[in-house]
Amino acid sequence: MQDENYSEILTRLADKASLKQALYRSTLEVFGTMKTLLSKIATRMHQDYGVKDPSVEIQYKENNQFEAQLKFSGDMLMISMHSNIFNFHDGHSIYQNPYIKADESLSFCGVIYLHNFLADSIKYNRLSDEGSLVARILVNKEKHFMVEGDGALGFLYEDLAMNVVSEEKLIDIIERSILICLDSDLILPPFAMIKDITLHQKQSITAASGYPTGKRLGYLFNSEIQSNNI
């Protein structure tokens, strides 16, 4: 029995562990390409627009191995890679795809996220501020990918079997993400919603370097601030 269990362990390692390590390396390579492309887009944006209006700051920054960001005026597009490998939940429609039916290991994916934050959220370290997930890119061992996201990114790259990673497609995803960021504006909350505030809440706001803010929230004053500080 022990020999059987140990043999099963070795089989599982071959089936899963080696696969996930290979997938991690592939996803890291794709993410490296994305960082390079984001940097090139930043340079191009700065040359074509930032020079014309220096008040509009355009800057690329690599935070660490797994995160980089593009600042353009008041917006920040942040790309990040998860260090783990994932699979889809049982019953997901992807398992009906003939591409996956032929080899179920193709459903395992690395994940790259594209988030939109306010540039001031990063600048002032407003930890209560909310960002928005614009899209996530799922990459399998063959470097096929699919995208889940806002707008056209919700359907343009939904077929894992058909989409293979290329610089052209990654540029398209990044540029569409930037456009989504630019199309999303801060919404001013109703006056009555923010009319009342306690001194403790106001002092908490000052200590946190400003009003907790997010594009979909506007900014917060009342009980929502208090609940965020609990």
N, CA, C and O of each residue as an XYZ file, in Angstrom:
920
protein
N       0.823     -1.213      0.000
C       0.000      0.000      0.000
C       0.856      1.261      0.000
O       0.570      2.215     -0.723
N       1.930      1.258      0.833
C       2.796      2.419      0.901
C       3.469      2.674     -0.439
O       3.593      3.822     -0.867
N       3.906      1.604     -1.102
C       4.531      1.747     -2.414
C       3.544      2.331     -3.421
O       3.913      3.149     -4.264
N       2.286      1.904     -3.325
C       1.263      2.418     -4.233
C       1.039      3.912     -3.989
O       0.936      4.699     -4.931
N       0.964      4.289     -2.706
C       0.769      5.705     -2.372
C       1.935      6.551     -2.878
O       1.745      7.630     -3.440
N       3.158      6.030     -2.664
C       4.330      6.782     -3.073
C       4.386      6.905     -4.592
O       4.761      7.952     -5.119
N       4.021      5.855     -5.281
C       3.970      5.888     -6.739
C       2.949      6.911     -7.219
O       3.170      7.619     -8.201
N       1.815      6.974     -6.499
C       0.778      7.951     -6.848
C       1.280      9.376     -6.630
O       0.976     10.275     -7.414
N       2.056      9.577     -5.553
C       2.630     10.898     -5.283
C       3.523     11.334     -6.442
O       3.433     12.472     -6.902
N       4.376     10.441     -6.911
C       5.272     10.771     -8.015
C       4.488     11.073     -9.292
O       4.848     11.964    -10.062
N       3.416     10.319     -9.499
C       2.573     10.556    -10.678
C       1.925     11.925    -10.611
O       1.887     12.656    -11.601
N       1.406     12.272     -9.417
C       0.758     13.582     -9.246
C       1.756     14.721     -9.434
O       1.422     15.758    -10.009
N       2.979     14.526     -8.947
C       4.007     15.549     -9.138
C       4.276     15.770    -10.618
O       4.432     16.903    -11.073
N       4.327     14.677    -11.357
C       4.555     14.775    -12.802
C       3.386     15.470    -13.489
O       3.572     16.273    -14.403
N       2.176     15.144    -13.032
C       0.972     15.698    -13.660
C       0.733     17.157    -13.295
O       0.310     17.945    -14.141
N       1.001     17.525    -12.044
C       0.618     18.852    -11.558
C       1.801     19.764    -11.259
O       1.857     20.885    -11.763
N       2.743     19.301    -10.450
C       3.817     20.185     -9.994
C       4.678     20.678    -11.152
O       4.949     21.874    -11.261
N       5.106     19.765    -12.012
C       5.943     20.165    -13.146
C       5.165     21.059    -14.102
O       5.705     22.023    -14.645
N       3.893     20.732    -14.303
C       3.033     21.559    -15.153
C       2.954     22.983    -14.616
O       3.101     23.944    -15.371
N       2.723     23.120    -13.310
C       2.570     24.452    -12.716
C       3.867     25.242    -12.758
O       3.846     26.459    -12.943
N       4.998     24.561    -12.587
C       6.274     25.251    -12.681
C       6.517     25.764    -14.104
O       6.993     26.883    -14.296
N       6.186     24.938    -15.091
C       6.343     25.348    -16.492
C       5.397     26.510    -16.817
O       5.763     27.441    -17.534
N       4.182     26.438    -16.279
C       3.201     27.501    -16.504
C       3.646     28.809    -15.861
O       3.475     29.884    -16.436
N       4.210     28.711    -14.681
C       4.720     29.897    -13.989
C       5.780     30.583    -14.847
O       5.764     31.804    -15.003
N       6.699     29.796    -15.400
C       7.760     30.375    -16.217
C       7.188     31.014    -17.489
O       7.638     32.079    -17.910
N       6.204     30.362    -18.089
C       5.587     30.917    -19.299
C       4.861     32.225    -19.004
O       4.978     33.191    -19.757
N       4.109     32.250    -17.902
C       3.371     33.449    -17.535
C       4.326     34.582    -17.200
O       4.079     35.734    -17.559
N       5.416     34.259    -16.514
C       6.410     35.275    -16.174
C       7.025     35.862    -17.442
O       7.308     37.059    -17.505
N       7.227     35.023    -18.438
C       7.772     35.509    -19.714
C       6.797     36.451    -20.402
O       7.187     37.499    -20.917
N       5.516     36.066    -20.406
C       4.488     36.926    -21.001
C       4.403     38.242    -20.242
O       4.279     39.308    -20.846
N       4.470     38.165    -18.913
C       4.402     39.376    -18.100
C       5.606     40.277    -18.365
O       5.473     41.500    -18.404
N       6.774     39.676    -18.546
C       7.961     40.452    -18.887
C       7.778     41.207    -20.192
O       8.185     42.362    -20.313
N       7.161     40.547    -21.170
C       6.867     41.204    -22.447
C       5.899     42.360    -22.240
O       6.062     43.424    -22.837
N       4.890     42.153    -21.396
C       3.923     43.213    -21.124
C       4.585     44.423    -20.484
O       4.262     45.560    -20.826
N       5.502     44.189    -19.566
C       6.206     45.311    -18.925
C       7.018     46.087    -19.956
O       7.039     47.318    -19.932
N       7.676     45.382    -20.848
C       8.441     46.041    -21.897
C       7.537     46.872    -22.798
O       7.862     48.009    -23.137
N       6.407     46.300    -23.182
C       5.461     47.004    -24.052
C       4.859     48.212    -23.340
O       4.687     49.268    -23.949
N       4.538     48.065    -22.058
C       3.977     49.187    -21.302
C       4.980     50.335    -21.226
O       4.607     51.503    -21.333
N       6.252     49.994    -21.041
C       7.309     51.010    -21.010
C       7.413     51.725    -22.357
O       7.568     52.946    -22.400
N       7.328     50.974    -23.453
C       7.415     51.575    -24.793
C       6.208     52.472    -25.068
O       6.345     53.538    -25.669
N       5.031     52.038    -24.627
C       3.825     52.850    -24.804
C       3.955     54.147    -24.016
O       3.558     55.210    -24.493
N       4.513     54.061    -22.802
C       4.722     55.248    -21.977
C       5.651     56.240    -22.672
O       5.384     57.441    -22.692
N       6.744     55.729    -23.241
C       7.698     56.591    -23.960
C       7.029     57.261    -25.150
O       7.224     58.450    -25.403
N       6.242     56.483    -25.872
C       5.554     57.032    -27.045
C       4.525     58.082    -26.647
O       4.428     59.127    -27.291
N       3.753     57.816    -25.592
C       2.765     58.782    -25.111
C       3.443     60.071    -24.655
O       2.944     61.168    -24.908
N       4.581     59.928    -23.982
C       5.303     61.115    -23.505
C       5.799     61.951    -24.685
O       5.712     63.178    -24.653
N       6.314     61.303    -25.712
C       6.832     62.018    -26.880
C       5.716     62.692    -27.672
O       5.870     63.817    -28.145
N       4.581     61.987    -27.812
C       3.503     62.489    -28.661
C       2.555     63.442    -27.944
O       1.871     64.235    -28.591
N       2.505     63.375    -26.612
C       1.573     64.254    -25.900
C       2.209     64.948    -24.701
O       2.007     66.144    -24.497
N       2.979     64.201    -23.907
C       3.546     64.778    -22.698
C       4.442     65.970    -22.966
O       4.493     66.903    -22.164
N       5.158     65.949    -24.099
C       6.026     67.073    -24.460
C       5.190     68.298    -24.810
O       5.590     69.428    -24.530
N       4.017     68.072    -25.428
C       3.130     69.183    -25.787
C       2.514     69.831    -24.555
O       2.322     71.046    -24.513
N       2.205     69.013    -23.553
C       1.610     69.530    -22.323
C       2.312     68.865    -21.140
O       1.865     67.825    -20.656
N       3.407     69.463    -20.675
C       4.196     68.869    -19.588
C       3.425     68.714    -18.283
O       3.844     67.957    -17.407
N       2.297     69.422    -18.138
C       1.508     69.286    -16.910
C       0.846     67.914    -16.815
O       0.465     67.471    -15.732
N       0.713     67.248    -17.959
C       0.158     65.889    -17.979
C       1.326     64.912    -17.832
O       2.037     64.621    -18.794
N       1.504     64.420    -16.622
C       2.645     63.547    -16.346
C       2.392     62.141    -16.880
O       1.369     61.524    -16.581
N       3.326     61.652    -17.663
C       3.263     60.295    -18.207
C       4.542     59.584    -17.802
O       5.639     59.987    -18.190
N       4.399     58.539    -17.030
C       5.583     57.904    -16.447
C       5.364     56.409    -16.246
O       4.331     55.980    -15.731
N       6.348     55.630    -16.659
C       6.341     54.182    -16.411
C       7.242     53.888    -15.220
O       8.299     54.495    -15.050
N       6.793     52.939    -14.398
C       7.599     52.541    -13.240
C       7.406     51.050    -12.985
O       6.280     50.553    -12.962
N       8.515     50.348    -12.794
C       8.447     48.940    -12.415
C       8.631     48.853    -10.905
O       9.693     49.187    -10.379
N       7.594     48.406    -10.219
C       7.635     48.364     -8.756
C       8.431     47.174     -8.230
O       9.175     47.296     -7.257
N       8.269     46.036     -8.873
C       8.999     44.828     -8.503
C       8.830     43.806     -9.628
O       8.288     44.124    -10.686
N       9.289     42.597     -9.396
C       9.230     41.566    -10.432
C       7.810     41.302    -10.909
O       7.598     40.926    -12.062
N       6.836     41.498    -10.023
C       5.464     41.108    -10.336
C       4.516     42.297    -10.520
O       3.303     42.105    -10.597
N       5.047     43.511    -10.591
C       4.150     44.664    -10.700
C       4.830     45.833    -11.408
O       5.997     46.136    -11.156
N       4.084     46.479    -12.295
C       4.548     47.691    -12.969
C       3.350     48.605    -13.174
O       2.202     48.165    -13.116
N       3.630     49.883    -13.414
C       2.529     50.829    -13.528
C       2.822     51.906    -14.560
O       3.971     52.272    -14.802
N       1.750     52.399    -15.156
C       1.810     53.523    -16.080
C       0.940     54.627    -15.525
O      -0.269     54.457    -15.367
N       1.562     55.767    -15.228
C       0.829     56.938    -14.752
C       0.586     57.859    -15.927
O       1.521     58.222    -16.641
N      -0.667     58.240    -16.134
C      -0.987     59.214    -17.173
C      -2.004     60.180    -16.595
O      -3.182     59.866    -16.421
N      -1.495     61.373    -16.304
C      -2.276     62.406    -15.632
C      -2.779     61.884    -14.294
O      -1.974     61.471    -13.461
N      -4.099     61.890    -14.065
C      -4.631     61.483    -12.767
C      -4.904     60.002    -12.637
O      -5.415     59.550    -11.613
N      -4.567     59.238    -13.673
C      -4.861     57.808    -13.676
C      -3.597     56.968    -13.566
O      -2.502     57.396    -13.932
N      -3.786     55.763    -13.051
C      -2.709     54.785    -12.957
C      -3.223     53.443    -13.478
O      -4.194     52.899    -12.951
N      -2.573     52.916    -14.506
C      -2.844     51.547    -14.942
C      -1.760     50.678    -14.334
O      -0.576     50.852    -14.623
N      -2.167     49.748    -13.496
C      -1.213     48.894    -12.805
C      -1.364     47.464    -13.315
O      -2.460     46.904    -13.278
N      -0.270     46.873    -13.791
C      -0.304     45.479    -14.221
C       0.458     44.638    -13.197
O       1.518     45.031    -12.711
N      -0.101     43.488    -12.886
C       0.535     42.629    -11.883
C       0.302     41.168    -12.249
O      -0.698     40.812    -12.873
N       1.247     40.341    -11.844
C       1.154     38.907    -12.104
C       1.017     38.162    -10.789
O       1.756     38.421     -9.839
N       0.069     37.236    -10.738
C      -0.063     36.384     -9.559
C       1.000     35.295     -9.628
O       1.269     34.746    -10.697
N       1.598     34.989     -8.490
C       2.693     34.008     -8.484
C       2.198     32.563     -8.487
O       3.003     31.639     -8.607
N       0.883     32.353     -8.356
C       0.331     30.997     -8.340
C      -0.369     30.655     -9.653
O      -0.625     31.528    -10.483
N      -0.672     29.380     -9.823
C      -1.354     28.871    -11.011
C      -2.756     28.413    -10.615
O      -2.955     27.856     -9.536
N      -3.723     28.653    -11.496
C      -5.120     28.377    -11.179
C      -5.772     27.480    -12.220
O      -5.284     27.330    -13.340
N      -6.895     26.887    -11.813
C      -7.741     26.147    -12.734
C      -9.166     26.669    -12.582
O      -9.470     27.373    -11.620
N     -10.034     26.330    -13.521
C     -11.411     26.783    -13.480
C     -12.245     25.871    -12.577
O     -11.913     24.703    -12.375
N     -13.322     26.420    -12.046
C     -14.183     25.636    -11.160
C     -14.933     24.567    -11.945
O     -15.153     24.701    -13.149
N     -15.317     23.516    -11.252
C     -16.084     22.436    -11.888
C     -17.357     22.998    -12.511
O     -18.046     23.823    -11.909
N     -17.653     22.550    -13.698
C     -18.867     23.005    -14.367
C     -18.662     24.235    -15.230
O     -19.597     24.676    -15.898
N     -17.461     24.803    -15.233
C     -17.203     25.976    -16.070
C     -17.335     25.592    -17.543
O     -16.970     24.486    -17.942
N     -17.854     26.507    -18.332
C     -18.106     26.226    -19.752
C     -16.833     25.925    -20.542
O     -16.897     25.346    -21.627
N     -15.688     26.312    -20.006
C     -14.440     26.089    -20.736
C     -14.172     24.595    -20.959
O     -13.495     24.211    -21.913
N     -14.714     23.763    -20.063
C     -14.495     22.321    -20.193
C     -15.279     21.724    -21.358
O     -15.074     20.561    -21.705
N     -16.172     22.504    -21.964
C     -16.901     22.040    -23.145
C     -16.155     22.362    -24.429
O     -16.542     21.917    -25.510
N     -15.082     23.140    -24.306
C     -14.292     23.509    -25.479
C     -13.493     22.292    -25.950
O     -12.779     21.685    -25.152
N     -13.599     21.921    -27.243
C     -12.852     20.758    -27.760
C     -11.348     20.863    -27.502
O     -10.674     19.851    -27.313
N     -10.831     22.083    -27.494
C      -9.406     22.315    -27.231
C      -9.030     21.811    -25.842
O      -7.967     21.217    -25.662
N      -9.888     22.043    -24.871
C      -9.633     21.606    -23.492
C      -9.970     20.128    -23.334
O      -9.287     19.413    -22.601
N     -11.011     19.666    -24.010
C     -11.394     18.252    -23.923
C     -10.267     17.341    -24.399
O     -10.105     16.228    -23.900
N      -9.492     17.822    -25.366
C      -8.390     17.015    -25.899
C      -7.238     16.900    -24.905
O      -6.476     15.934    -24.946
N      -7.108     17.890    -24.006
C      -6.030     17.876    -23.007
C      -6.441     18.806    -21.866
O      -6.295     20.024    -21.972
N      -6.952     18.235    -20.784
C      -7.485     19.049    -19.690
C      -6.416     19.863    -18.977
O      -6.739     20.827    -18.282
N      -5.146     19.493    -19.138
C      -4.084     20.285    -18.517
C      -3.983     21.676    -19.139
O      -3.366     22.572    -18.564
N      -4.587     21.857    -20.311
C      -4.571     23.158    -20.982
C      -5.476     24.173    -20.292
O      -5.430     25.364    -20.602
N      -6.301     23.700    -19.356
C      -7.181     24.632    -18.647
C      -6.467     25.334    -17.492
O      -6.961     26.345    -16.993
N      -5.321     24.820    -17.058
C      -4.561     25.484    -15.999
C      -3.951     26.775    -16.550
O      -3.414     26.798    -17.658
N      -4.041     27.838    -15.768
C      -3.623     29.148    -16.263
C      -2.862     29.957    -15.216
O      -3.138     29.879    -14.018
N      -1.898     30.733    -15.703
C      -1.325     31.815    -14.917
C      -2.189     33.052    -15.124
O      -2.917     33.136    -16.113
N      -2.119     34.019    -14.200
C      -3.021     35.164    -14.252
C      -2.244     36.478    -14.191
O      -1.369     36.662    -13.345
N      -2.584     37.389    -15.109
C      -2.049     38.747    -15.122
C      -3.217     39.709    -14.992
O      -4.192     39.616    -15.737
N      -3.117     40.641    -14.038
C      -4.193     41.589    -13.767
C      -3.851     42.976    -14.293
O      -2.689     43.382    -14.292
N      -4.877     43.701    -14.744
C      -4.744     45.107    -15.096
C      -5.744     45.898    -14.262
O      -6.953     45.781    -14.461
N      -5.244     46.699    -13.332
C      -6.077     47.497    -12.442
C      -5.963     48.985    -12.774
O      -4.926     49.458    -13.239
N      -7.048     49.701    -12.526
C      -7.043     51.160    -12.633
C      -7.186     51.758    -11.228
O      -8.154     51.487    -10.517
N      -6.203     52.575    -10.848
C      -6.277     53.323     -9.602
C      -6.111     54.810     -9.920
O      -5.568     55.174    -10.963
N      -6.580     55.651     -9.022
C      -6.269     57.064     -9.112
C      -4.795     57.263     -8.783
O      -4.281     56.656     -7.844
N      -4.115     58.105     -9.545
C      -2.703     58.355     -9.286
C      -2.492     58.926     -7.891
O      -1.488     58.632     -7.243
N      -3.437     59.742     -7.426
C      -3.317     60.324     -6.080
C      -3.446     59.267     -4.989
O      -2.911     59.444     -3.894
N      -4.138     58.182     -5.267
C      -4.243     57.101     -4.280
C      -2.865     56.539     -3.973
O      -2.542     56.235     -2.825
N      -2.055     56.404     -5.027
C      -0.693     55.903     -4.861
C       0.200     56.986     -4.270
O       0.975     56.725     -3.350
N       0.090     58.195     -4.795
C       0.939     59.307     -4.365
C       0.804     59.586     -2.875
O       1.803     59.774     -2.180
N      -0.432     59.613     -2.386
C      -0.687     59.947     -0.985
C      -0.894     58.719     -0.104
O      -1.252     58.834      1.068
N      -0.662     57.544     -0.685
C      -0.772     56.285      0.057
C      -2.121     56.168      0.773
O      -2.183     55.803      1.947
N      -3.190     56.484      0.052
C      -4.536     56.405      0.623
C      -5.002     54.953      0.543
O      -5.598     54.526     -0.446
N      -4.718     54.215      1.597
C      -4.920     52.768      1.583
C      -6.391     52.373      1.507
O      -6.704     51.245      1.126
N      -7.296     53.280      1.861
C      -8.725     52.964      1.800
C      -9.320     53.196      0.418
O     -10.463     52.819      0.161
N      -8.558     53.809     -0.464
C      -9.076     54.077     -1.803
C      -9.300     52.788     -2.578
O      -8.556     51.817     -2.432
N     -10.330     52.798     -3.394
C     -10.661     51.625     -4.189
C     -10.213     51.800     -5.631
O     -10.359     52.872     -6.217
N      -9.671     50.736     -6.187
C      -9.354     50.690     -7.610
C     -10.365     49.809     -8.320
O     -11.327     49.336     -7.714
N     -10.142     49.592     -9.599
C     -11.063     48.780    -10.394
C     -10.273     47.810    -11.263
O      -9.299     48.196    -11.908
N     -10.695     46.561    -11.275
C     -10.083     45.573    -12.151
C     -10.612     45.789    -13.564
O     -11.792     45.570    -13.838
N      -9.730     46.219    -14.454
C     -10.112     46.476    -15.837
C     -10.184     45.171    -16.623
O     -11.108     44.948    -17.405
N      -9.186     44.312    -16.398
C      -9.144     43.038    -17.130
C      -8.194     42.082    -16.434
O      -7.331     42.494    -15.660
N      -8.365     40.797    -16.720
C      -7.368     39.813    -16.320
C      -7.107     38.889    -17.504
O      -8.016     38.501    -18.238
N      -5.833     38.555    -17.658
C      -5.384     37.720    -18.767
C      -5.008     36.353    -18.206
O      -4.211     36.256    -17.273
N      -5.580     35.309    -18.771
C      -5.321     33.942    -18.333
C      -4.476     33.249    -19.406
O      -4.886     33.161    -20.563
N      -3.306     32.762    -19.019
C      -2.342     32.191    -19.964
C      -2.119     30.720    -19.640
O      -1.850     30.375    -18.490
N      -2.230     29.834    -20.659
C      -2.002     28.407    -20.401
C      -0.602     27.978    -20.851
O       0.201     28.812    -21.270
N      -0.316     26.684    -20.765
C       1.046     26.197    -20.999
C       1.489     26.352    -22.446
O       2.688     26.364    -22.724
N       0.543     26.471    -23.372
C       0.876     26.658    -24.781
C       0.909     28.129    -25.163
O       1.027     28.474    -26.339
N       0.804     28.995    -24.156
C       0.734     30.450    -24.333
C      -0.494     30.862    -25.143
O      -0.506     31.901    -25.803
N      -1.521     30.023    -25.074
C      -2.844     30.477    -25.483
C      -3.387     31.295    -24.321
O      -3.000     31.087    -23.171
N      -4.278     32.219    -24.624
C      -4.777     33.070    -23.549
C      -6.236     33.456    -23.793
O      -6.751     33.352    -24.906
N      -6.876     33.902    -22.723
C      -8.194     34.507    -22.816
C      -8.220     35.701    -21.876
O      -7.447     35.775    -20.921
N      -9.122     36.636    -22.161
C      -9.233     37.848    -21.353
C     -10.654     37.983    -20.834
O     -11.619     37.813    -21.579
N     -10.771     38.288    -19.556
C     -12.036     38.682    -18.949
C     -11.893     40.146    -18.563
O     -10.937     40.511    -17.879
N     -12.831     40.996    -18.991
C     -12.648     42.403    -18.689
C     -13.842     43.269    -19.012
O     -14.912     42.783    -19.379
N     -13.631     44.572    -18.865
C     -14.663     45.564    -19.150
C     -14.717     45.848    -20.646
O     -13.757     45.605    -21.378
N     -15.862     46.368    -21.081
C     -16.011     46.790    -22.470
C     -15.710     45.681    -23.456
O     -16.089     44.528    -23.254
N     -15.018     46.052    -24.533
C     -14.696     45.078    -25.580
C     -13.770     43.982    -25.074
O     -13.720     42.897    -25.654
N     -13.037     44.253    -23.998
C     -12.149     43.226    -23.443
C     -12.945     42.079    -22.818
O     -12.375     41.058    -22.434
N     -14.250     42.251    -22.721
C     -15.100     41.189    -22.187
C     -15.469     40.145    -23.226
O     -16.003     39.090    -22.885
N     -15.181     40.440    -24.530
C     -15.557     39.459    -25.555
C     -14.539     39.282    -26.679
O     -14.603     38.292    -27.408
N     -13.614     40.203    -26.836
C     -12.685     40.117    -27.960
C     -11.743     38.918    -27.886
O     -11.394     38.316    -28.902
N     -11.340     38.587    -26.655
C     -10.351     37.520    -26.467
C     -10.875     36.448    -25.505
O     -10.190     36.058    -24.560
N     -12.089     35.985    -25.759
C     -12.704     35.041    -24.834
C     -12.451     33.582    -25.188
O     -12.756     32.694    -24.391
N     -11.899     33.319    -26.365
C     -11.697     31.941    -26.816
C     -10.249     31.517    -26.574
O      -9.348     31.934    -27.302
N     -10.031     30.701    -25.566
C      -8.698     30.244    -25.205
C      -8.036     29.458    -26.337
O      -6.818     29.515    -26.507
N      -8.834     28.730    -27.103
C      -8.283     27.899    -28.180
C      -7.738     28.733    -29.330
O      -6.758     28.347    -29.968
N      -8.367     29.878    -29.600
C      -8.036     30.669    -30.781
C      -6.942     31.701    -30.552
O      -6.253     32.085    -31.497
N      -6.770     32.156    -29.316
C      -5.875     33.278    -29.048
C      -4.505     32.807    -28.558
O      -4.392     32.127    -27.539
N      -3.486     33.180    -29.298
C      -2.098     32.879    -28.931
C      -1.405     34.204    -28.615
O      -1.586     35.191    -29.328
N      -0.623     34.220    -27.558
C       0.047     35.448    -27.132
C       0.936     35.998    -28.252
O       1.720     35.269    -28.860
N       0.795     37.283    -28.502
C       1.670     38.002    -29.431
C       1.794     39.431    -28.945
O       0.937     39.916    -28.206
N       2.862     40.112    -29.357
C       3.038     41.504    -28.950
C       1.888     42.368    -29.457
O       1.424     43.262    -28.749
N       1.433     42.109    -30.665
C       0.340     42.887    -31.237
C      -0.922     42.800    -30.376
O      -1.580     43.810    -30.128
N      -1.252     41.596    -29.926
C      -2.454     41.428    -29.111
C      -2.279     42.017    -27.716
O      -3.219     42.581    -27.156
N      -1.086     41.889    -27.156
C      -0.837     42.466    -25.836
C      -0.913     43.992    -25.877
O      -1.435     44.617    -24.954
N      -0.393     44.586    -26.947
C      -0.489     46.037    -27.107
C      -1.951     46.463    -27.189
O      -2.355     47.452    -26.578
N      -2.734     45.710    -27.947
C      -4.161     46.019    -28.080
C      -4.852     45.973    -26.715
O      -5.660     46.846    -26.399
N      -4.538     44.963    -25.912
C      -5.152     44.832    -24.576
C      -4.746     45.998    -23.686
O      -5.582     46.563    -22.981
N      -3.457     46.362    -23.715
C      -2.988     47.477    -22.892
C      -3.639     48.786    -23.316
O      -4.110     49.551    -22.475
N      -3.664     49.045    -24.624
C      -4.222     50.311    -25.107
C      -5.719     50.405    -24.831
O      -6.217     51.476    -24.485
N      -6.437     49.298    -24.981
C      -7.868     49.303    -24.660
C      -8.074     49.539    -23.165
O      -9.028     50.208    -22.768
N      -7.190     48.996    -22.339
C      -7.278     49.211    -20.891
C      -7.058     50.671    -20.534
O      -7.741     51.213    -19.666
N      -6.100     51.311    -21.206
C      -5.855     52.740    -20.978
C      -7.092     53.550    -21.343
O      -7.465     54.474    -20.620
N      -7.730     53.209    -22.460
C      -8.940     53.922    -22.877
C     -10.064     53.751    -21.860
O     -10.809     54.693    -21.591
N     -10.190     52.544    -21.291
C     -11.204     52.308    -20.262
C     -10.932     53.186    -19.052
O     -11.859     53.750    -18.469
N      -9.659     53.304    -18.670
C      -9.290     54.183    -17.550
C      -9.685     55.623    -17.839
O     -10.241     56.305    -16.978
N      -9.396     56.086    -19.054
C      -9.683     57.473    -19.419
C     -11.180     57.741    -19.507
O     -11.624     58.866    -19.277
N     -11.955     56.719    -19.836
C     -13.411     56.886    -19.959
C     -14.122     56.845    -18.613
O     -15.304     57.179    -18.519
N     -13.409     56.440    -17.585
C     -14.012     56.321    -16.257
C     -13.658     57.544    -15.424
O     -12.489     57.763    -15.103
N     -14.665     58.344    -15.072
C     -14.439     59.588    -14.339
C     -14.921     59.483    -12.892
O     -15.763     58.650    -12.556
N     -14.370     60.341    -12.059
C     -14.838     60.440    -10.675
C     -16.247     61.009    -10.649
O     -16.533     62.018    -11.294
N     -17.119     60.357     -9.903
C     -18.501     60.800     -9.796
C     -18.694     61.536     -8.467
O     -18.363     61.012     -7.404
N     -19.229     62.750     -8.542
C     -19.482     63.534     -7.334
C     -20.682     62.956     -6.598
O     -21.763     62.867     -7.181
N     -20.529     62.560     -5.337
C     -21.663     61.992     -4.594
C     -22.694     63.068     -4.265
O     -22.351     64.249     -4.205
N     -23.956     62.680     -4.051
C     -24.987     63.650     -3.682
C     -24.591     64.408     -2.410
O     -24.014     63.833     -1.488
N     -24.909     65.702     -2.376
C     -24.536     66.550     -1.240
C     -25.088     65.997      0.070
O     -24.394     65.984      1.087
N     -26.341     65.539      0.040
C     -26.982     65.045      1.264
C     -26.265     63.823      1.824
O     -26.292     63.575      3.029
N     -25.628     63.067      0.947
C     -24.948     61.847      1.360
C     -23.702     62.146      2.183
O     -23.308     61.345      3.031
N     -23.080     63.303      1.932
C     -21.829     63.623      2.607
C     -21.959     64.807      3.563
O     -20.958     65.314      4.070
N     -23.200     65.248      3.808
C     -23.436     66.482      4.565
C     -22.968     66.390      6.009
O     -22.352     67.328      6.517
N     -23.248     65.278      6.680
C     -22.936     65.141      8.102
C     -21.643     64.381      8.309
O     -21.389     63.378      7.643
N     -20.834     64.857      9.225
C     -19.551     64.224      9.515
C     -19.170     64.513     10.959
O     -19.359     65.631     11.439
N     -18.641     63.529     11.646
C     -18.183     63.737     13.020
C     -16.750     64.271     12.999
O     -16.047     64.145     11.997
N     -16.336     64.855     14.088
C     -14.972     65.349     14.197
C     -13.975     64.195     14.087
O     -12.912     64.329     13.480
N     -14.345     63.047     14.694
C     -13.458     61.877     14.621
C     -13.258     61.439     13.181
O     -12.148     61.092     12.779
N     -14.337     61.456     12.405
C     -14.222     61.080     10.996
C     -13.347     62.063     10.236
O     -12.532     61.655      9.409
N     -13.508     63.362     10.508
C     -12.702     64.379      9.827
C     -11.232     64.232     10.195
O     -10.362     64.365      9.334
N     -10.948     63.960     11.460
C      -9.565     63.769     11.882
C      -8.975     62.501     11.266
O      -7.797     62.462     10.913
N      -9.808     61.468     11.140
C      -9.353     60.229     10.509
C      -9.009     60.452      9.049
O      -8.050     59.881      8.530
N      -9.803     61.293      8.389
C      -9.547     61.633      6.988
C      -8.214     62.351      6.860
O      -7.417     62.040      5.974
N      -7.972     63.316      7.751
C      -6.721     64.071      7.709
C      -5.526     63.156      7.941
O      -4.499     63.273      7.273
N      -5.674     62.242      8.900
C      -4.578     61.313      9.202
C      -4.299     60.387      8.033
O      -3.169     59.935      7.845
N      -5.329     60.104      7.247
C      -5.178     59.193      6.108
C      -4.788     59.928      4.821
O      -4.833     59.349      3.736
N      -4.407     61.197      4.945
C      -3.927     62.002      3.812
C      -5.007     62.265      2.772
O      -4.724     62.312      1.574
N      -6.233     62.435      3.226
C      -7.277     62.818      2.283
C      -8.504     61.950      2.362
O      -8.550     60.976      3.113
N      -9.513     62.320      1.567
C     -10.775     61.601      1.548
C     -10.623     60.264      0.840
O     -10.117     60.215     -0.281
N     -11.061     59.156      1.488
C     -11.056     57.867      0.772
C     -11.837     57.988     -0.531
O     -13.010     58.362     -0.521
N     -11.198     57.675     -1.641
C     -11.746     57.996     -2.949
C     -11.620     56.819     -3.908
O     -10.658     56.054     -3.855
N     -12.602     56.692     -4.776
C     -12.553     55.708     -5.848
C     -13.469     56.179     -6.954
O     -14.432     56.902     -6.695
N     -13.188     55.785     -8.177
C     -13.960     56.307     -9.300
C     -15.443     55.966     -9.196
O     -16.302     56.770     -9.556
N     -15.730     54.769     -8.703
C     -17.135     54.353     -8.632
C     -17.808     54.839     -7.355
O     -19.030     54.781     -7.224
N     -16.984     55.326     -6.400
C     -17.524     55.782     -5.130
C     -17.608     57.298     -5.046
O     -18.394     57.832     -4.264
N     -16.805     57.998     -5.845
C     -16.627     59.426     -5.635
C     -15.693     59.578     -4.455
O     -14.499     59.300     -4.565
N     -16.222     60.017     -3.329
C     -15.451     59.993     -2.094
C     -16.414     59.776     -0.940
O     -17.617     59.994     -1.081
N     -15.895     59.352      0.188
C     -16.726     58.940      1.310
C     -16.584     59.892      2.480
O     -15.521     60.478      2.686
N     -17.651     60.048      3.246
C     -17.612     60.826      4.473
C     -18.121     60.027      5.660
O     -17.416     59.829      6.650
N     -19.353     59.575      5.540
C     -20.119     59.216      6.714
C     -19.824     57.833      7.271
O     -18.663     57.487      7.487
N     -20.871     57.034      7.507
C     -20.713     55.742      8.163
C     -19.786     54.816      7.386
O     -19.164     53.923      7.960
N     -19.697     55.040      6.044
C     -18.836     54.162      5.248
C     -17.372     54.347      5.640
O     -16.597     53.390      5.627
N     -16.993     55.578      5.987
C     -15.625     55.821      6.450
C     -15.392     55.102      7.755
O     -14.355     54.470      7.960
N     -16.385     55.208      8.652
C     -16.244     54.585      9.964
C     -16.091     53.086      9.825
O     -15.268     52.476     10.508
N     -16.887     52.480      8.935
C     -16.815     51.026      8.767
C     -15.488     50.625      8.156
O     -14.972     49.545      8.445
N     -14.923     51.492      7.304
C     -13.634     51.179      6.711
C     -12.505     51.221      7.711
O     -11.464     50.595      7.511
N     -12.707     51.962      8.790
C     -11.652     52.115      9.787
C     -11.744     51.104     10.928
O     -10.897     51.079     11.821
N     -12.774     50.280     10.885
C     -12.955     49.270     11.951
C     -12.009     48.112     11.715
O     -11.996     47.157     12.491
